[in-house]
Amino acid sequence: GSAIENFSCVIYNVSLMNCTWQAGRDAPGDTQYFLYWQNSRYDNEMECELYIKDESGRNTGCRFQNVKIEPERAYFLVNGSSKESLIQFY
């Protein structure tokens, strides 16, 4: 229950991508999430450059610019950290 929920990414204007999620329902209040993605298993992973934050400062989304998604698939990882407990990755 600490992993994110309702993860979604939308690409628009060819090269812009917005990804959003909700905090896990059992995640402690100090949980912070971090998004990484890569175009293929062989590309370098890239962390989000511009996080979208909720009213408490928790990362709940990301805006990417100059994105080039290959037609087959992309890989996403959202992990989290908390001083109170371990956070499950998504």
MODELLER restraints for C-alpha pairs under 7 A, 6 or more apart:
rsr = mdl.restraints
at = mdl.atoms
rsr.add(forms.Gaussian(group=physical.xy_distance, feature=features.Distance(at['CA:1:A'], at['CA:24:A']), mean=5.41, stdev=0.5))
rsr.add(forms.Gaussian(group=physical.xy_distance, feature=features.Distance(at['CA:1:A'], at['CA:25:A']), mean=5.67, stdev=0.5))
rsr.add(forms.Gaussian(group=physical.xy_distance, feature=features.Distance(at['CA:1:A'], at['CA:26:A']), mean=4.78, stdev=0.5))
rsr.add(forms.Gaussian(group=physical.xy_distance, feature=features.Distance(at['CA:1:A'], at['CA:27:A']), mean=6.68, stdev=0.5))
rsr.add(forms.Gaussian(group=physical.xy_distance, feature=features.Distance(at['CA:2:A'], at['CA:24:A']), mean=4.42, stdev=0.5))
rsr.add(forms.Gaussian(group=physical.xy_distance, feature=features.Distance(at['CA:2:A'], at['CA:25:A']), mean=6.34, stdev=0.5))
rsr.add(forms.Gaussian(group=physical.xy_distance, feature=features.Distance(at['CA:2:A'], at['CA:26:A']), mean=4.93, stdev=0.5))
rsr.add(forms.Gaussian(group=physical.xy_distance, feature=features.Distance(at['CA:2:A'], at['CA:27:A']), mean=4.17, stdev=0.5))
rsr.add(forms.Gaussian(group=physical.xy_distance, feature=features.Distance(at['CA:2:A'], at['CA:87:A']), mean=5.43, stdev=0.5))
rsr.add(forms.Gaussian(group=physical.xy_distance, feature=features.Distance(at['CA:2:A'], at['CA:88:A']), mean=5.68, stdev=0.5))
rsr.add(forms.Gaussian(group=physical.xy_distance, feature=features.Distance(at['CA:3:A'], at['CA:24:A']), mean=4.92, stdev=0.5))
rsr.add(forms.Gaussian(group=physical.xy_distance, feature=features.Distance(at['CA:3:A'], at['CA:87:A']), mean=6.29, stdev=0.5))
rsr.add(forms.Gaussian(group=physical.xy_distance, feature=features.Distance(at['CA:3:A'], at['CA:88:A']), mean=4.76, stdev=0.5))
rsr.add(forms.Gaussian(group=physical.xy_distance, feature=features.Distance(at['CA:3:A'], at['CA:89:A']), mean=5.55, stdev=0.5))
rsr.add(forms.Gaussian(group=physical.xy_distance, feature=features.Distance(at['CA:3:A'], at['CA:90:A']), mean=5.87, stdev=0.5))
rsr.add(forms.Gaussian(group=physical.xy_distance, feature=features.Distance(at['CA:4:A'], at['CA:21:A']), mean=6.26, stdev=0.5))
rsr.add(forms.Gaussian(group=physical.xy_distance, feature=features.Distance(at['CA:4:A'], at['CA:22:A']), mean=5.58, stdev=0.5))
rsr.add(forms.Gaussian(group=physical.xy_distance, feature=features.Distance(at['CA:4:A'], at['CA:23:A']), mean=4.83, stdev=0.5))
rsr.add(forms.Gaussian(group=physical.xy_distance, feature=features.Distance(at['CA:4:A'], at['CA:24:A']), mean=4.53, stdev=0.5))
rsr.add(forms.Gaussian(group=physical.xy_distance, feature=features.Distance(at['CA:4:A'], at['CA:90:A']), mean=6.46, stdev=0.5))
rsr.add(forms.Gaussian(group=physical.xy_distance, feature=features.Distance(at['CA:5:A'], at['CA:21:A']), mean=5.84, stdev=0.5))
rsr.add(forms.Gaussian(group=physical.xy_distance, feature=features.Distance(at['CA:5:A'], at['CA:22:A']), mean=5.13, stdev=0.5))
rsr.add(forms.Gaussian(group=physical.xy_distance, feature=features.Distance(at['CA:5:A'], at['CA:23:A']), mean=6.31, stdev=0.5))
rsr.add(forms.Gaussian(group=physical.xy_distance, feature=features.Distance(at['CA:5:A'], at['CA:24:A']), mean=5.80, stdev=0.5))
rsr.add(forms.Gaussian(group=physical.xy_distance, feature=features.Distance(at['CA:6:A'], at['CA:21:A']), mean=5.27, stdev=0.5))
rsr.add(forms.Gaussian(group=physical.xy_distance, feature=features.Distance(at['CA:6:A'], at['CA:22:A']), mean=6.09, stdev=0.5))
rsr.add(forms.Gaussian(group=physical.xy_distance, feature=features.Distance(at['CA:7:A'], at['CA:20:A']), mean=5.74, stdev=0.5))
rsr.add(forms.Gaussian(group=physical.xy_distance, feature=features.Distance(at['CA:7:A'], at['CA:21:A']), mean=4.41, stdev=0.5))
rsr.add(forms.Gaussian(group=physical.xy_distance, feature=features.Distance(at['CA:8:A'], at['CA:19:A']), mean=5.44, stdev=0.5))
rsr.add(forms.Gaussian(group=physical.xy_distance, feature=features.Distance(at['CA:8:A'], at['CA:20:A']), mean=5.46, stdev=0.5))
rsr.add(forms.Gaussian(group=physical.xy_distance, feature=features.Distance(at['CA:8:A'], at['CA:21:A']), mean=6.53, stdev=0.5))
rsr.add(forms.Gaussian(group=physical.xy_distance, feature=features.Distance(at['CA:9:A'], at['CA:17:A']), mean=6.64, stdev=0.5))
rsr.add(forms.Gaussian(group=physical.xy_distance, feature=features.Distance(at['CA:9:A'], at['CA:18:A']), mean=5.47, stdev=0.5))
rsr.add(forms.Gaussian(group=physical.xy_distance, feature=features.Distance(at['CA:9:A'], at['CA:19:A']), mean=3.99, stdev=0.5))
rsr.add(forms.Gaussian(group=physical.xy_distance, feature=features.Distance(at['CA:9:A'], at['CA:20:A']), mean=6.45, stdev=0.5))
rsr.add(forms.Gaussian(group=physical.xy_distance, feature=features.Distance(at['CA:10:A'], at['CA:17:A']), mean=5.52, stdev=0.5))
rsr.add(forms.Gaussian(group=physical.xy_distance, feature=features.Distance(at['CA:10:A'], at['CA:18:A']), mean=5.36, stdev=0.5))
rsr.add(forms.Gaussian(group=physical.xy_distance, feature=features.Distance(at['CA:10:A'], at['CA:19:A']), mean=6.40, stdev=0.5))
rsr.add(forms.Gaussian(group=physical.xy_distance, feature=features.Distance(at['CA:11:A'], at['CA:17:A']), mean=4.31, stdev=0.5))
rsr.add(forms.Gaussian(group=physical.xy_distance, feature=features.Distance(at['CA:11:A'], at['CA:18:A']), mean=6.58, stdev=0.5))
rsr.add(forms.Gaussian(group=physical.xy_distance, feature=features.Distance(at['CA:15:A'], at['CA:65:A']), mean=6.15, stdev=0.5))
rsr.add(forms.Gaussian(group=physical.xy_distance, feature=features.Distance(at['CA:15:A'], at['CA:66:A']), mean=4.83, stdev=0.5))
rsr.add(forms.Gaussian(group=physical.xy_distance, feature=features.Distance(at['CA:15:A'], at['CA:67:A']), mean=4.57, stdev=0.5))
rsr.add(forms.Gaussian(group=physical.xy_distance, feature=features.Distance(at['CA:15:A'], at['CA:68:A']), mean=6.13, stdev=0.5))
rsr.add(forms.Gaussian(group=physical.xy_distance, feature=features.Distance(at['CA:16:A'], at['CA:64:A']), mean=5.76, stdev=0.5))
rsr.add(forms.Gaussian(group=physical.xy_distance, feature=features.Distance(at['CA:16:A'], at['CA:65:A']), mean=4.78, stdev=0.5))
rsr.add(forms.Gaussian(group=physical.xy_distance, feature=features.Distance(at['CA:16:A'], at['CA:66:A']), mean=6.12, stdev=0.5))
rsr.add(forms.Gaussian(group=physical.xy_distance, feature=features.Distance(at['CA:16:A'], at['CA:67:A']), mean=5.93, stdev=0.5))
rsr.add(forms.Gaussian(group=physical.xy_distance, feature=features.Distance(at['CA:17:A'], at['CA:63:A']), mean=5.92, stdev=0.5))
rsr.add(forms.Gaussian(group=physical.xy_distance, feature=features.Distance(at['CA:17:A'], at['CA:64:A']), mean=5.05, stdev=0.5))
rsr.add(forms.Gaussian(group=physical.xy_distance, feature=features.Distance(at['CA:17:A'], at['CA:65:A']), mean=6.60, stdev=0.5))
rsr.add(forms.Gaussian(group=physical.xy_distance, feature=features.Distance(at['CA:17:A'], at['CA:67:A']), mean=6.83, stdev=0.5))
rsr.add(forms.Gaussian(group=physical.xy_distance, feature=features.Distance(at['CA:18:A'], at['CA:62:A']), mean=5.74, stdev=0.5))
rsr.add(forms.Gaussian(group=physical.xy_distance, feature=features.Distance(at['CA:18:A'], at['CA:63:A']), mean=4.64, stdev=0.5))
rsr.add(forms.Gaussian(group=physical.xy_distance, feature=features.Distance(at['CA:18:A'], at['CA:64:A']), mean=6.29, stdev=0.5))
rsr.add(forms.Gaussian(group=physical.xy_distance, feature=features.Distance(at['CA:19:A'], at['CA:61:A']), mean=5.27, stdev=0.5))
rsr.add(forms.Gaussian(group=physical.xy_distance, feature=features.Distance(at['CA:19:A'], at['CA:62:A']), mean=5.20, stdev=0.5))
rsr.add(forms.Gaussian(group=physical.xy_distance, feature=features.Distance(at['CA:19:A'], at['CA:63:A']), mean=6.59, stdev=0.5))
rsr.add(forms.Gaussian(group=physical.xy_distance, feature=features.Distance(at['CA:20:A'], at['CA:60:A']), mean=5.81, stdev=0.5))
rsr.add(forms.Gaussian(group=physical.xy_distance, feature=features.Distance(at['CA:20:A'], at['CA:61:A']), mean=3.95, stdev=0.5))
rsr.add(forms.Gaussian(group=physical.xy_distance, feature=features.Distance(at['CA:20:A'], at['CA:62:A']), mean=6.45, stdev=0.5))
rsr.add(forms.Gaussian(group=physical.xy_distance, feature=features.Distance(at['CA:21:A'], at['CA:60:A']), mean=5.33, stdev=0.5))
rsr.add(forms.Gaussian(group=physical.xy_distance, feature=features.Distance(at['CA:21:A'], at['CA:61:A']), mean=5.92, stdev=0.5))
rsr.add(forms.Gaussian(group=physical.xy_distance, feature=features.Distance(at['CA:22:A'], at['CA:60:A']), mean=5.95, stdev=0.5))
rsr.add(forms.Gaussian(group=physical.xy_distance, feature=features.Distance(at['CA:28:A'], at['CA:84:A']), mean=6.77, stdev=0.5))
rsr.add(forms.Gaussian(group=physical.xy_distance, feature=features.Distance(at['CA:30:A'], at['CA:82:A']), mean=5.71, stdev=0.5))
rsr.add(forms.Gaussian(group=physical.xy_distance, feature=features.Distance(at['CA:31:A'], at['CA:80:A']), mean=6.37, stdev=0.5))
rsr.add(forms.Gaussian(group=physical.xy_distance, feature=features.Distance(at['CA:31:A'], at['CA:81:A']), mean=5.48, stdev=0.5))
rsr.add(forms.Gaussian(group=physical.xy_distance, feature=features.Distance(at['CA:31:A'], at['CA:82:A']), mean=4.59, stdev=0.5))
rsr.add(forms.Gaussian(group=physical.xy_distance, feature=features.Distance(at['CA:32:A'], at['CA:58:A']), mean=5.56, stdev=0.5))
rsr.add(forms.Gaussian(group=physical.xy_distance, feature=features.Distance(at['CA:32:A'], at['CA:59:A']), mean=6.20, stdev=0.5))
rsr.add(forms.Gaussian(group=physical.xy_distance, feature=features.Distance(at['CA:32:A'], at['CA:80:A']), mean=5.38, stdev=0.5))
rsr.add(forms.Gaussian(group=physical.xy_distance, feature=features.Distance(at['CA:32:A'], at['CA:81:A']), mean=5.48, stdev=0.5))
rsr.add(forms.Gaussian(group=physical.xy_distance, feature=features.Distance(at['CA:32:A'], at['CA:82:A']), mean=6.69, stdev=0.5))
rsr.add(forms.Gaussian(group=physical.xy_distance, feature=features.Distance(at['CA:33:A'], at['CA:59:A']), mean=5.64, stdev=0.5))
rsr.add(forms.Gaussian(group=physical.xy_distance, feature=features.Distance(at['CA:33:A'], at['CA:78:A']), mean=6.46, stdev=0.5))
rsr.add(forms.Gaussian(group=physical.xy_distance, feature=features.Distance(at['CA:33:A'], at['CA:79:A']), mean=5.62, stdev=0.5))
rsr.add(forms.Gaussian(group=physical.xy_distance, feature=features.Distance(at['CA:33:A'], at['CA:80:A']), mean=4.16, stdev=0.5))
rsr.add(forms.Gaussian(group=physical.xy_distance, feature=features.Distance(at['CA:33:A'], at['CA:81:A']), mean=6.61, stdev=0.5))
rsr.add(forms.Gaussian(group=physical.xy_distance, feature=features.Distance(at['CA:34:A'], at['CA:78:A']), mean=5.40, stdev=0.5))
rsr.add(forms.Gaussian(group=physical.xy_distance, feature=features.Distance(at['CA:34:A'], at['CA:79:A']), mean=5.46, stdev=0.5))
rsr.add(forms.Gaussian(group=physical.xy_distance, feature=features.Distance(at['CA:34:A'], at['CA:80:A']), mean=6.04, stdev=0.5))
rsr.add(forms.Gaussian(group=physical.xy_distance, feature=features.Distance(at['CA:35:A'], at['CA:47:A']), mean=5.79, stdev=0.5))
rsr.add(forms.Gaussian(group=physical.xy_distance, feature=features.Distance(at['CA:35:A'], at['CA:48:A']), mean=5.69, stdev=0.5))
rsr.add(forms.Gaussian(group=physical.xy_distance, feature=features.Distance(at['CA:35:A'], at['CA:77:A']), mean=5.78, stdev=0.5))
rsr.add(forms.Gaussian(group=physical.xy_distance, feature=features.Distance(at['CA:35:A'], at['CA:78:A']), mean=4.43, stdev=0.5))
rsr.add(forms.Gaussian(group=physical.xy_distance, feature=features.Distance(at['CA:35:A'], at['CA:79:A']), mean=6.74, stdev=0.5))
rsr.add(forms.Gaussian(group=physical.xy_distance, feature=features.Distance(at['CA:36:A'], at['CA:45:A']), mean=6.14, stdev=0.5))
rsr.add(forms.Gaussian(group=physical.xy_distance, feature=features.Distance(at['CA:36:A'], at['CA:46:A']), mean=5.33, stdev=0.5))
rsr.add(forms.Gaussian(group=physical.xy_distance, feature=features.Distance(at['CA:36:A'], at['CA:47:A']), mean=4.34, stdev=0.5))
rsr.add(forms.Gaussian(group=physical.xy_distance, feature=features.Distance(at['CA:36:A'], at['CA:48:A']), mean=6.21, stdev=0.5))
rsr.add(forms.Gaussian(group=physical.xy_distance, feature=features.Distance(at['CA:36:A'], at['CA:76:A']), mean=5.81, stdev=0.5))
rsr.add(forms.Gaussian(group=physical.xy_distance, feature=features.Distance(at['CA:36:A'], at['CA:77:A']), mean=5.14, stdev=0.5))
rsr.add(forms.Gaussian(group=physical.xy_distance, feature=features.Distance(at['CA:36:A'], at['CA:78:A']), mean=6.30, stdev=0.5))
rsr.add(forms.Gaussian(group=physical.xy_distance, feature=features.Distance(at['CA:37:A'], at['CA:45:A']), mean=5.38, stdev=0.5))
rsr.add(forms.Gaussian(group=physical.xy_distance, feature=features.Distance(at['CA:37:A'], at['CA:46:A']), mean=5.47, stdev=0.5))
rsr.add(forms.Gaussian(group=physical.xy_distance, feature=features.Distance(at['CA:37:A'], at['CA:47:A']), mean=6.66, stdev=0.5))
rsr.add(forms.Gaussian(group=physical.xy_distance, feature=features.Distance(at['CA:37:A'], at['CA:75:A']), mean=5.42, stdev=0.5))
rsr.add(forms.Gaussian(group=physical.xy_distance, feature=features.Distance(at['CA:37:A'], at['CA:76:A']), mean=4.33, stdev=0.5))
rsr.add(forms.Gaussian(group=physical.xy_distance, feature=features.Distance(at['CA:37:A'], at['CA:77:A']), mean=6.16, stdev=0.5))
rsr.add(forms.Gaussian(group=physical.xy_distance, feature=features.Distance(at['CA:38:A'], at['CA:44:A']), mean=6.27, stdev=0.5))
rsr.add(forms.Gaussian(group=physical.xy_distance, feature=features.Distance(at['CA:38:A'], at['CA:45:A']), mean=4.68, stdev=0.5))
rsr.add(forms.Gaussian(group=physical.xy_distance, feature=features.Distance(at['CA:38:A'], at['CA:46:A']), mean=6.30, stdev=0.5))
rsr.add(forms.Gaussian(group=physical.xy_distance, feature=features.Distance(at['CA:38:A'], at['CA:74:A']), mean=5.95, stdev=0.5))
rsr.add(forms.Gaussian(group=physical.xy_distance, feature=features.Distance(at['CA:38:A'], at['CA:75:A']), mean=5.29, stdev=0.5))
rsr.add(forms.Gaussian(group=physical.xy_distance, feature=features.Distance(at['CA:38:A'], at['CA:76:A']), mean=6.70, stdev=0.5))
rsr.add(forms.Gaussian(group=physical.xy_distance, feature=features.Distance(at['CA:39:A'], at['CA:69:A']), mean=6.22, stdev=0.5))
rsr.add(forms.Gaussian(group=physical.xy_distance, feature=features.Distance(at['CA:39:A'], at['CA:70:A']), mean=6.43, stdev=0.5))
rsr.add(forms.Gaussian(group=physical.xy_distance, feature=features.Distance(at['CA:39:A'], at['CA:73:A']), mean=6.81, stdev=0.5))
rsr.add(forms.Gaussian(group=physical.xy_distance, feature=features.Distance(at['CA:39:A'], at['CA:74:A']), mean=4.50, stdev=0.5))
rsr.add(forms.Gaussian(group=physical.xy_distance, feature=features.Distance(at['CA:39:A'], at['CA:75:A']), mean=6.23, stdev=0.5))
rsr.add(forms.Gaussian(group=physical.xy_distance, feature=features.Distance(at['CA:40:A'], at['CA:74:A']), mean=5.92, stdev=0.5))
rsr.add(forms.Gaussian(group=physical.xy_distance, feature=features.Distance(at['CA:40:A'], at['CA:75:A']), mean=6.69, stdev=0.5))
rsr.add(forms.Gaussian(group=physical.xy_distance, feature=features.Distance(at['CA:48:A'], at['CA:62:A']), mean=6.02, stdev=0.5))
rsr.add(forms.Gaussian(group=physical.xy_distance, feature=features.Distance(at['CA:48:A'], at['CA:64:A']), mean=6.87, stdev=0.5))
rsr.add(forms.Gaussian(group=physical.xy_distance, feature=features.Distance(at['CA:49:A'], at['CA:64:A']), mean=6.86, stdev=0.5))
rsr.add(forms.Gaussian(group=physical.xy_distance, feature=features.Distance(at['CA:50:A'], at['CA:62:A']), mean=5.67, stdev=0.5))
rsr.add(forms.Gaussian(group=physical.xy_distance, feature=features.Distance(at['CA:50:A'], at['CA:63:A']), mean=5.46, stdev=0.5))
rsr.add(forms.Gaussian(group=physical.xy_distance, feature=features.Distance(at['CA:50:A'], at['CA:64:A']), mean=6.98, stdev=0.5))
rsr.add(forms.Gaussian(group=physical.xy_distance, feature=features.Distance(at['CA:51:A'], at['CA:59:A']), mean=5.95, stdev=0.5))
rsr.add(forms.Gaussian(group=physical.xy_distance, feature=features.Distance(at['CA:51:A'], at['CA:61:A']), mean=5.66, stdev=0.5))
rsr.add(forms.Gaussian(group=physical.xy_distance, feature=features.Distance(at['CA:51:A'], at['CA:62:A']), mean=4.32, stdev=0.5))
rsr.add(forms.Gaussian(group=physical.xy_distance, feature=features.Distance(at['CA:51:A'], at['CA:63:A']), mean=6.41, stdev=0.5))
rsr.add(forms.Gaussian(group=physical.xy_distance, feature=features.Distance(at['CA:52:A'], at['CA:59:A']), mean=5.75, stdev=0.5))
rsr.add(forms.Gaussian(group=physical.xy_distance, feature=features.Distance(at['CA:52:A'], at['CA:60:A']), mean=5.70, stdev=0.5))
rsr.add(forms.Gaussian(group=physical.xy_distance, feature=features.Distance(at['CA:52:A'], at['CA:61:A']), mean=4.59, stdev=0.5))
rsr.add(forms.Gaussian(group=physical.xy_distance, feature=features.Distance(at['CA:52:A'], at['CA:62:A']), mean=5.26, stdev=0.5))
rsr.add(forms.Gaussian(group=physical.xy_distance, feature=features.Distance(at['CA:53:A'], at['CA:59:A']), mean=4.48, stdev=0.5))
rsr.add(forms.Gaussian(group=physical.xy_distance, feature=features.Distance(at['CA:53:A'], at['CA:60:A']), mean=5.44, stdev=0.5))
rsr.add(forms.Gaussian(group=physical.xy_distance, feature=features.Distance(at['CA:53:A'], at['CA:61:A']), mean=6.79, stdev=0.5))
rsr.add(forms.Gaussian(group=physical.xy_distance, feature=features.Distance(at['CA:54:A'], at['CA:60:A']), mean=6.31, stdev=0.5))
rsr.add(forms.Gaussian(group=physical.xy_distance, feature=features.Distance(at['CA:77:A'], at['CA:90:A']), mean=5.81, stdev=0.5))
rsr.add(forms.Gaussian(group=physical.xy_distance, feature=features.Distance(at['CA:78:A'], at['CA:89:A']), mean=5.78, stdev=0.5))
rsr.add(forms.Gaussian(group=physical.xy_distance, feature=features.Distance(at['CA:78:A'], at['CA:90:A']), mean=5.15, stdev=0.5))
rsr.add(forms.Gaussian(group=physical.xy_distance, feature=features.Distance(at['CA:79:A'], at['CA:88:A']), mean=6.86, stdev=0.5))
rsr.add(forms.Gaussian(group=physical.xy_distance, feature=features.Distance(at['CA:79:A'], at['CA:89:A']), mean=4.40, stdev=0.5))
rsr.add(forms.Gaussian(group=physical.xy_distance, feature=features.Distance(at['CA:79:A'], at['CA:90:A']), mean=6.35, stdev=0.5))
rsr.add(forms.Gaussian(group=physical.xy_distance, feature=features.Distance(at['CA:80:A'], at['CA:87:A']), mean=5.43, stdev=0.5))
rsr.add(forms.Gaussian(group=physical.xy_distance, feature=features.Distance(at['CA:80:A'], at['CA:89:A']), mean=6.59, stdev=0.5))
rsr.add(forms.Gaussian(group=physical.xy_distance, feature=features.Distance(at['CA:81:A'], at['CA:87:A']), mean=5.93, stdev=0.5))
